[in-house]
Amino acid sequence: MSALLMGLWGITRDNSMWRDESVTYQVAHRSPSEIWQLLGNADAVHGLYYLLMHALFAVWDDGLLTLRLPSVLATALSAFLVASIGSRLVNNRVGVVSGLCFALVPPVQMYAQEGRSYAMVCALVALATWLLLCAVSGTSRAKWGLYALTVVAAGWLHEFAVLVLLAHGLSLVLGRLPREVLRAWATAAALTFAGLAPLVLISAGQSGQVSWIGWPQLGEWLTLAAMTAVGLLCAAVRLRAGTGAGDCGGAAGTEAHPAREAGPVGLVRLALPLLLVPSAALLLASLREPMYVDRYVLYSCLGLALLVGGALDAWLRAARHADRPTRFAPRTLLFGLTVLASLGALVPVTLQMRTPDSRKDDVTAIAAEVRTMSDRSPSDGVLFLPARRREWALSYPGSYRGLPDLAVLHGPRSGHTLEGSENAPHRIRARMLAARRIIALSDPPGQPQDPFPQERIKRDTLRQRFVECRRVQVKGAQVTLYARPGHC
């Protein structure tokens, strides 16, 4: 319930939308055949999500609420499953605390209110993790089949969900499960890879679409290091509260061993690989070819929530028995103070997440500025620098009505692409020179400029034949009015 309320709070973000959500919105409003033709050229990795959103908009089209509500519901489901996993592995308190922690994690709050697939992937990975615990308790082929189908579904929503198999496999190995269980998991993993093979083959041919992803930066490595430190600290607190390193021989929540975990896989052995392995694998793979984006492995927050929940349970139990001297009391006190400080630090983050400034750009504000600058003269035009920023205009076509796109050859829908295709450089230059005023939409200062001939001719023609009349900085963008000399 807390995750649902957190997701619904400020869900419209002051009626703003950023470019990735804008893509979802406009693609979901295409016909199924148009979506299918698009997937042959681009964004196959999001194809299932677009089709699901198309079906939802066909039934109920309430703009931003319809766009984001599936992510809110998926996050609430993830929190419920995290609570179920924690309760199954340890006790109800661990489950409740883990579910609450999951709802409070900043990336979870962010993508709970986003019209993209990442929250739904997270929910399916959480379900797959819960099914894994059910499957290892017996030899039912049906349970292993459901596990494999769930991971396949998550992978078709975003193929990097398959990295959860590495985490699950490591958990089973660390748990020293019987060979028949490991064989059953390996079979399920093989079926999962087979089910995802068509998507992998198609998306590999569209890898140029993510050329914007850069090499791993120092901040990303530091973030992984910080998550590792937090995870290891929570794991240490959890294990010190028990009678062994994640032993799982006793019943959950017993008085004799209240920290002992139940089932073949302990909480730490399940959660720590889930937190670290997918992110580490994607970062390491990015050393060869850049592909790491933190939202691609949002589901690692499931492991973080379970570890924090388990550690908080240990801390609360230690505080309740504070009259008994324990060898880990100073560390427990430090951990408690850290938790309280973290909760205080989350308040401004939580508030900021529900504002337009929490995203890279704001296509709503960009469209409003275009309306302000345009006088709808027949000799005016609009230009996108680079061409992929045409996505800013797709969800608010009314703001650009009467402004011919001076570079476009085929629009996104007619060309079955996301941003359309552009004319040859000489044609772009000729259309620009025929315009009296041009509204140019570009990235903020400091962003690298595309080296393509079409982009160079746009920049050169504006610099040589036009003067800058007005420039406005909008969240994540610049809207600049250019005119022929004497026509500002």
C-alpha positions as CSV (number, residue, x, y, z in Angstrom):
1,M,0.0,0.0,0.0
2,S,2.8,2.4,0.8
3,A,4.4,1.9,-2.6
4,L,1.0,2.5,-4.3
5,L,0.5,5.7,-2.4
6,M,4.0,6.9,-3.1
7,G,3.5,6.2,-6.7
8,L,0.2,8.1,-7.0
9,W,1.6,11.1,-5.1
10,G,2.4,13.7,-7.7
11,I,2.1,11.3,-10.5
12,T,1.6,14.0,-13.2
13,R,4.8,16.0,-12.1
14,D,3.1,19.3,-12.9
15,N,1.9,17.9,-16.2
16,S,5.4,17.5,-17.5
17,M,6.8,14.7,-19.7
18,W,10.4,13.9,-20.7
19,R,11.6,12.6,-24.1
20,D,11.6,8.8,-23.3
21,E,8.1,9.0,-22.1
22,S,7.1,11.1,-25.1
23,V,8.4,8.2,-27.3
24,T,6.2,5.8,-25.4
25,Y,3.2,8.1,-25.7
26,Q,3.4,8.7,-29.4
27,V,4.4,5.1,-30.3
28,A,1.6,3.7,-28.2
29,H,-0.9,5.8,-30.2
30,R,0.2,4.3,-33.5
31,S,-1.8,1.4,-35.0
32,P,-0.6,-2.1,-34.2
33,S,0.7,-2.5,-37.8
34,E,2.6,0.8,-37.6
35,I,4.2,-0.4,-34.3
36,W,5.1,-3.7,-35.9
37,Q,6.8,-2.0,-38.8
38,L,8.6,0.4,-36.4
39,L,10.0,-2.6,-34.5
40,G,11.7,-3.9,-37.7
41,N,13.7,-0.6,-37.8
42,A,14.1,0.5,-34.2
43,D,13.3,-0.1,-30.6
44,A,12.6,-3.9,-30.8
45,V,13.8,-4.1,-27.2
46,H,10.7,-2.2,-26.1
47,G,8.3,-3.8,-28.6
48,L,6.2,-5.8,-26.1
49,Y,5.9,-2.8,-23.8
50,Y,4.7,-0.5,-26.7
51,L,2.0,-3.1,-27.7
52,L,0.8,-3.4,-24.1
53,M,0.6,0.4,-23.7
54,H,-1.2,0.6,-27.1
55,A,-3.8,-1.9,-25.7
56,L,-4.2,0.2,-22.5
57,F,-4.6,3.5,-24.3
58,A,-7.2,1.9,-26.6
59,V,-9.2,1.0,-23.5
60,W,-8.5,4.1,-21.4
61,D,-6.7,7.2,-22.6
62,D,-6.3,9.7,-19.8
63,G,-2.9,11.1,-20.9
64,L,-0.2,11.1,-18.3
65,L,-2.2,9.0,-15.8
66,T,-2.6,6.2,-18.3
67,L,1.0,6.5,-19.3
68,R,2.4,6.2,-15.8
69,L,-0.2,4.1,-13.9
70,P,1.2,0.7,-15.1
71,S,4.6,1.6,-13.6
72,V,2.9,2.6,-10.3
73,L,1.1,-0.7,-10.1
74,A,4.2,-2.7,-11.1
75,T,6.2,-1.0,-8.3
76,A,3.4,-1.8,-5.8
77,L,3.5,-5.4,-6.9
78,S,7.3,-5.4,-6.6
79,A,7.1,-4.1,-3.0
80,F,4.5,-6.8,-2.2
81,L,6.7,-9.5,-3.6
82,V,9.8,-8.2,-1.8
83,A,7.7,-8.4,1.4
84,S,6.7,-11.9,0.6
85,I,10.3,-13.0,-0.1
86,G,11.5,-11.4,3.2
87,S,8.7,-13.1,5.1
88,R,9.4,-16.4,3.5
89,L,13.1,-16.3,4.1
90,V,13.1,-14.9,7.7
91,N,10.0,-13.5,9.3
92,N,7.1,-11.1,8.7
93,R,9.0,-8.1,10.1
94,V,11.8,-8.5,7.6
95,G,9.2,-8.8,4.9
96,V,7.3,-5.6,5.9
97,V,10.5,-3.6,6.5
98,S,12.0,-4.7,3.1
99,G,8.9,-3.8,1.3
100,L,8.8,-0.4,2.8
101,C,12.5,0.1,2.1
102,F,12.0,-0.9,-1.6
103,A,9.3,1.8,-2.0
104,L,11.7,4.5,-0.6
105,V,14.7,3.7,-2.7
106,P,15.2,6.9,-4.9
107,P,15.6,5.0,-8.3
108,V,12.4,3.0,-7.5
109,Q,10.5,6.2,-6.7
110,M,11.7,7.7,-10.0
111,Y,10.8,4.9,-12.3
112,A,7.5,4.2,-10.4
113,Q,6.3,7.4,-12.1
114,E,7.7,6.9,-15.5
115,G,6.0,5.8,-18.7
116,R,8.7,3.2,-19.6
117,S,9.1,-0.6,-19.0
118,Y,11.6,-0.6,-16.1
119,A,9.2,-0.9,-13.2
120,M,7.3,-3.7,-15.0
121,V,10.6,-5.5,-15.6
122,C,11.4,-5.1,-11.9
123,A,8.0,-6.6,-10.9
124,L,8.6,-9.6,-13.1
125,V,12.1,-10.2,-11.8
126,A,10.7,-10.0,-8.3
127,L,8.1,-12.6,-9.2
128,A,10.8,-14.8,-10.8
129,T,12.8,-14.6,-7.6
130,W,9.8,-15.6,-5.5
131,L,9.1,-18.5,-8.0
132,L,12.8,-19.5,-7.6
133,L,12.3,-19.9,-3.9
134,C,9.2,-22.0,-4.5
135,A,11.0,-24.2,-7.1
136,V,14.1,-25.0,-5.1
137,S,11.9,-26.3,-2.3
138,G,10.8,-29.2,-4.5
139,T,11.2,-30.8,-7.9
140,S,8.1,-29.6,-9.6
141,R,8.6,-29.1,-13.3
142,A,5.6,-26.7,-13.4
143,K,7.3,-24.3,-10.9
144,W,10.5,-24.3,-12.9
145,G,8.5,-23.8,-16.1
146,L,6.7,-20.8,-14.5
147,Y,10.1,-19.4,-13.4
148,A,11.5,-19.6,-16.9
149,L,8.4,-18.1,-18.5
150,T,8.5,-15.1,-16.0
151,V,12.2,-14.4,-16.8
152,V,11.4,-14.6,-20.6
153,A,8.5,-12.2,-20.1
154,A,10.8,-9.8,-18.2
155,G,13.4,-10.2,-21.0
156,W,10.9,-9.3,-23.7
157,L,10.1,-6.1,-21.8
158,H,13.9,-5.4,-21.7
159,E,16.5,-7.9,-22.6
160,F,19.0,-7.0,-19.9
161,A,16.5,-8.6,-17.4
162,V,18.2,-11.9,-18.4
163,L,21.2,-10.9,-16.2
164,V,19.1,-11.9,-13.2
165,L,19.9,-15.5,-14.1
166,L,23.6,-14.8,-13.2
167,A,22.5,-13.6,-9.8
168,H,20.1,-16.5,-9.2
169,G,22.7,-19.1,-10.4
170,L,25.3,-17.7,-8.0
171,S,22.8,-17.8,-5.1
172,L,22.1,-21.5,-5.8
173,V,25.8,-22.3,-6.0
174,L,26.5,-20.5,-2.7
175,G,23.6,-22.3,-1.1
176,R,25.2,-25.7,-2.1
177,L,21.9,-27.0,-3.3
178,P,21.6,-30.6,-4.6
179,R,22.7,-31.3,-8.1
180,E,19.2,-32.1,-9.3
181,V,18.1,-28.6,-8.3
182,L,21.1,-27.0,-10.1
183,R,20.3,-29.1,-13.2
184,A,16.6,-28.0,-13.0
185,W,17.7,-24.4,-12.8
186,A,20.2,-24.8,-15.7
187,T,17.4,-26.3,-17.8
188,A,15.1,-23.3,-17.0
189,A,17.9,-20.9,-17.8
190,A,18.6,-22.6,-21.2
191,L,14.9,-22.4,-22.0
192,T,14.9,-18.7,-21.1
193,F,17.8,-18.0,-23.4
194,A,16.0,-19.9,-26.2
195,G,12.9,-17.8,-25.6
196,L,14.8,-14.6,-25.8
197,A,17.0,-15.5,-28.8
198,P,14.7,-13.8,-31.4
199,L,14.7,-10.5,-29.5
200,V,18.5,-10.6,-29.0
201,L,19.1,-11.2,-32.7
202,I,16.8,-8.4,-33.8
203,S,18.0,-5.9,-31.3
204,A,21.6,-6.7,-32.1
205,G,21.0,-5.3,-35.6
206,Q,19.7,-2.1,-34.0
207,S,22.6,-1.5,-31.6
208,G,23.4,1.8,-33.3
209,Q,20.3,3.2,-31.7
210,V,22.1,3.2,-28.3
211,S,25.2,4.9,-29.7
212,W,24.5,7.7,-27.2
213,I,25.6,5.5,-24.3
214,G,29.1,6.5,-23.3
215,W,31.9,4.5,-21.7
216,P,31.4,3.8,-18.0
217,Q,32.3,6.9,-16.0
218,L,34.0,7.2,-12.6
219,G,30.6,8.1,-11.0
220,E,29.1,4.8,-12.2
221,W,31.9,2.8,-10.7
222,L,31.7,4.8,-7.5
223,T,28.0,4.2,-7.4
224,L,28.5,0.4,-7.7
225,A,31.2,0.6,-5.1
226,A,28.9,2.4,-2.7
227,M,26.1,-0.1,-3.3
228,T,28.6,-2.9,-2.7
229,A,29.6,-1.2,0.6
230,V,26.0,-0.8,1.7
231,G,25.2,-4.3,0.7
232,L,28.1,-5.8,2.5
233,L,27.5,-3.7,5.6
234,C,23.8,-4.9,5.8
235,A,24.9,-8.5,5.1
236,A,27.4,-8.3,8.0
237,V,24.8,-6.9,10.4
238,R,22.4,-9.6,9.3
239,L,24.8,-12.4,9.6
240,R,26.2,-11.3,13.0
241,A,22.6,-11.4,14.3
242,G,22.3,-15.1,13.4
243,T,24.1,-18.2,14.6
244,G,25.9,-18.7,11.3
245,A,26.8,-17.3,7.9
246,G,23.3,-17.4,6.5
247,D,22.5,-20.9,7.7
248,C,19.1,-22.0,6.7
249,G,18.4,-25.0,8.8
250,G,15.9,-23.6,11.3
251,A,12.4,-22.4,11.1
252,A,11.8,-18.7,10.3
253,G,11.3,-16.4,13.2
254,T,11.8,-18.9,16.0
255,E,12.5,-17.7,19.5
256,A,15.6,-19.7,19.9
257,H,17.2,-18.4,16.7
258,P,15.1,-15.3,15.7
259,A,17.6,-14.4,13.0
260,R,18.0,-17.8,11.5
261,E,16.7,-18.1,7.9
262,A,14.4,-20.6,6.5
263,G,14.6,-22.6,3.2
264,P,17.5,-23.8,1.1
265,V,18.5,-20.2,0.1
266,G,19.3,-17.6,2.8
267,L,18.4,-14.0,2.6
268,V,22.0,-12.8,2.2
269,R,22.8,-15.4,-0.3
270,L,19.8,-14.4,-2.4
271,A,19.9,-10.7,-2.0
272,L,23.6,-9.8,-2.3
273,P,24.1,-11.4,-5.7
274,L,20.8,-9.8,-6.9
275,L,22.1,-6.4,-5.8
276,L,25.6,-6.7,-7.3
277,V,25.8,-9.2,-10.1
278,P,23.6,-7.7,-12.8
279,S,25.1,-4.2,-12.4
280,A,28.7,-5.5,-12.2
281,A,28.1,-7.7,-15.3
282,L,26.7,-4.9,-17.3
283,L,29.5,-2.5,-16.3
284,L,32.2,-5.0,-17.1
285,A,30.6,-5.7,-20.5
286,S,30.5,-2.0,-21.1
287,L,34.3,-2.0,-21.1
288,R,34.1,-3.7,-24.5
289,E,31.0,-1.9,-25.8
290,P,29.2,0.9,-23.9
291,M,25.8,-0.4,-22.8
292,Y,25.5,0.4,-19.1
293,V,22.6,2.6,-17.9
294,D,21.5,2.2,-14.3
295,R,17.8,1.9,-15.2
296,Y,18.5,-1.2,-17.2
297,V,19.2,-3.0,-14.0
298,L,16.7,-1.2,-11.7
299,Y,15.7,-4.6,-10.3
300,S,19.0,-4.7,-8.4
301,C,17.1,-2.5,-5.9
302,L,15.2,-5.7,-4.9
303,G,18.4,-7.1,-3.4
304,L,19.2,-3.8,-1.7
305,A,15.7,-3.6,-0.1
306,L,16.0,-7.2,1.2
307,L,19.5,-6.6,2.7
308,V,18.4,-3.4,4.4
309,G,15.3,-5.0,5.7
310,G,17.2,-7.9,7.1
311,A,19.8,-5.6,8.7
312,L,17.1,-3.3,10.2
313,D,15.4,-6.4,11.7
314,A,18.7,-7.4,13.3
315,W,19.2,-3.8,14.6
316,L,15.7,-3.6,16.1
317,R,16.2,-6.9,17.8
318,A,19.6,-5.8,19.2
319,A,18.1,-2.5,20.4
320,R,15.3,-4.4,22.1
321,H,17.9,-6.4,24.0
322,A,20.3,-3.5,24.6
323,D,20.6,-4.4,28.3
324,R,22.6,-7.4,27.2
325,P,26.2,-6.5,26.3
326,T,27.0,-7.7,22.9
327,R,30.2,-7.6,20.9
328,F,28.6,-5.9,18.0
329,A,26.7,-3.1,19.9
330,P,29.0,-0.2,18.7
331,R,28.6,-1.3,15.1
332,T,24.8,-1.7,15.5
333,L,24.6,1.8,17.0
334,L,26.5,3.2,14.0
335,F,24.3,1.3,11.6
336,G,21.2,2.7,13.3
337,L,22.5,6.2,13.1
338,T,23.3,5.7,9.4
339,V,19.7,4.5,8.8
340,L,18.2,7.5,10.5
341,A,20.5,9.9,8.6
342,S,19.5,8.2,5.3
343,L,15.8,8.5,6.0
344,G,16.4,12.3,6.7
345,A,18.3,12.6,3.4
346,L,15.5,11.0,1.5
347,V,13.0,13.7,2.2
348,P,14.3,16.3,-0.3
349,V,15.0,13.6,-2.8
350,T,11.5,12.3,-2.6
351,L,10.1,15.8,-3.1
352,Q,12.4,16.6,-6.0
353,M,11.4,13.3,-7.8
354,R,7.9,14.7,-8.2
355,T,9.0,17.8,-10.1
356,P,9.8,18.3,-13.8
357,D,13.4,19.0,-12.8
358,S,13.9,15.4,-11.8
359,R,14.2,14.3,-15.5
360,K,16.7,15.1,-18.2
361,D,14.3,17.3,-20.1
362,D,10.7,18.5,-20.2
363,V,9.1,18.3,-23.6
364,T,6.0,20.0,-22.2
365,A,8.0,23.2,-21.4
366,I,9.8,23.0,-24.7
367,A,6.5,22.9,-26.6
368,A,5.3,25.9,-24.6
369,E,8.4,27.9,-25.5
370,V,8.0,27.0,-29.2
371,R,4.4,28.4,-29.0
372,T,5.7,31.6,-27.5
373,M,8.4,32.1,-30.1
374,S,6.3,31.3,-33.2
375,D,4.1,33.8,-35.0
376,R,2.9,31.1,-37.4
377,S,4.2,33.0,-40.4
378,P,4.3,31.0,-43.7
379,S,8.0,31.8,-44.0
380,D,8.9,30.4,-40.5
381,G,10.2,26.9,-39.9
382,V,11.5,24.6,-37.2
383,L,14.8,22.7,-37.0
384,F,16.0,19.9,-34.7
385,L,19.7,19.8,-33.8
386,P,20.4,16.8,-33.7
387,A,17.7,15.1,-35.7
388,R,16.8,12.7,-32.8
389,R,15.5,15.7,-30.8
390,R,12.5,15.6,-33.2
391,E,11.1,13.3,-30.5
392,W,10.4,16.5,-28.4
393,A,7.7,17.5,-30.9
394,L,5.9,14.2,-31.3
395,S,3.6,14.3,-28.3
396,Y,2.6,17.9,-28.7
397,P,2.1,18.4,-32.4
398,G,-0.3,21.3,-31.8
399,S,2.5,23.4,-30.6
400,Y,4.4,23.0,-33.9
401,R,1.4,23.3,-36.2
402,G,2.1,25.8,-38.9
403,L,5.9,25.4,-38.5
404,P,7.3,23.3,-41.4
405,D,10.1,20.9,-40.4
406,L,12.9,22.2,-42.7
407,A,15.0,19.0,-42.6
408,V,12.5,16.1,-42.6
409,L,12.1,13.8,-45.5
410,H,9.8,11.2,-44.1
411,G,8.0,11.7,-40.8
412,P,8.3,9.1,-38.0
413,R,5.0,7.4,-38.7
414,S,5.2,7.4,-42.5
415,G,8.9,6.3,-42.3
416,H,8.2,3.7,-39.6
417,T,11.0,5.2,-37.4
418,L,11.1,6.9,-34.0
419,E,12.4,10.3,-35.2
420,G,11.9,10.3,-39.0
421,S,14.5,10.6,-41.7
422,E,16.1,13.7,-43.1
423,N,16.8,15.2,-46.5
424,A,20.2,15.3,-48.2
425,P,22.3,18.2,-46.9
426,H,21.9,20.4,-50.0
427,R,18.1,20.2,-49.7
428,I,18.2,21.1,-46.1
429,R,20.3,24.1,-46.9
430,A,17.9,25.2,-49.6
431,R,14.8,24.9,-47.4
432,M,16.6,26.9,-44.6
433,L,17.5,29.7,-47.0
434,A,13.9,29.9,-48.1
435,A,12.8,30.6,-44.5
436,R,12.7,34.0,-42.9
437,R,12.8,32.8,-39.3
438,I,13.8,29.5,-37.8
439,I,13.1,28.1,-34.4
440,A,16.0,25.7,-33.6
441,L,15.7,23.1,-30.8
442,S,19.0,21.8,-29.6
443,D,20.8,20.2,-26.6
444,P,22.0,22.3,-23.7
445,P,25.5,23.9,-24.0
446,G,28.4,21.6,-23.6
447,Q,26.8,18.6,-25.3
448,P,28.8,16.9,-28.1
449,Q,27.7,17.8,-31.7
450,D,26.8,15.1,-34.1
451,P,29.3,14.9,-37.0
452,F,26.8,13.8,-39.7
453,P,26.6,15.9,-42.9
454,Q,23.0,16.9,-42.3
455,E,23.9,18.2,-38.8
456,R,27.0,20.1,-40.1
457,I,25.0,21.9,-42.8
458,K,22.3,23.0,-40.3
459,R,24.9,24.5,-38.0
460,D,26.9,26.1,-40.8
461,T,23.9,27.7,-42.5
462,L,22.6,29.1,-39.3
463,R,26.0,30.6,-38.4
464,Q,26.6,32.0,-41.9
465,R,23.2,33.2,-43.1
466,F,21.1,33.9,-40.0
467,V,21.4,35.9,-36.8
468,E,20.4,34.8,-33.3
469,C,17.4,36.8,-32.1
470,R,16.6,35.0,-28.8
471,R,17.8,32.0,-26.9
472,V,15.9,30.4,-24.0
473,Q,17.2,27.6,-21.7
474,V,14.6,25.1,-20.9
475,K,15.1,22.0,-18.8
476,G,17.4,19.8,-20.9
477,A,17.2,21.9,-24.0
478,Q,17.7,25.2,-25.8
479,V,15.1,26.9,-27.9
480,T,16.7,29.5,-30.1
481,L,15.0,31.9,-32.6
482,Y,17.1,32.7,-35.7
483,A,16.2,35.1,-38.4
484,R,17.6,36.5,-41.7
485,P,19.4,39.8,-41.0
486,G,16.9,42.5,-40.3
487,H,14.0,40.2,-39.5
488,C,14.4,39.5,-35.8
